[in-house]
Amino acid sequence: MRALLLLLALPLVCLVGCEENLDPASPEGALHRLRDAVVAKDAAAILAASSATTHKSLAQLHTRLKALKQAVDDRYPDAHREAARAAFPKGVLEAQDSAALFAVLVDPQLQGLDGGPGLGYGLSATGRPTVTNDRATVPTHSGETLEFVLEEGRWKTTVFERALEQNLNKVKLNEQTLAENLKVFEELKRREADKKAKAEEDP
């Protein structure tokens, strides 16, 4: 899942002596807190810097994945169970809660990052943010423009919202596939039972 499209490492740039805004009540400060969490590869801090919509979508995704896992474990034939589980990224079905699921989704990208000063510079604000009501966009040195939403006096990133919505849509398709597969399994089971009953009736 390419949820961290904003994480672009840039050449090393010295920031020594620069005083910067870390106040999440400002868009620039919210960006810099997000940046520090990314550089630290801290999935929990990244999630804490994310919007309420992100948390809501993540909770929905976790609930649906948990239900899918239960259905596969309880209702799939043994011969098909492992293949069904293998269709999902490693670890997502085992996540105990939405925070654990988020970590599973972003950790591969985080661990692949060069956490040096170049990454920090690329995710630092440049220029002035554009604020419209409760939305703000902040330009970065990497050339990205990141959006934030104001929630209870703090700016939160919306960067994961689209990726989570896409994953929710994929899970909904998986749910349809699972339902269709279960119908097939039930039909095969019925035919096998009929075949066995007929064999027992015949002399």
Salt bridges, closest charged atoms under 4 A:
GLU20 OE1 - HIS32 ND1 3.99
GLU20 OE2 - ARG35 NH2 2.44
ASP36 OD1 - ARG35 NH2 2.80
ASP73 OD2 - LYS69 NZ 2.89
ASP73 OD1 - ARG85 NH1 3.06
ASP78 OD1 - ARG81 NH1 2.88
GLU94 OE2 - ARG85 NH2 2.57
GLU147 OE1 - ARG135 NH1 3.15
GLU175 OE1 - ARG64 NH1 2.66
GLU187 OE2 - ARG190 NH2 2.52
GLU187 OE2 - ARG191 NE 2.99
ASP194 OD2 - ARG190 NH1 2.69
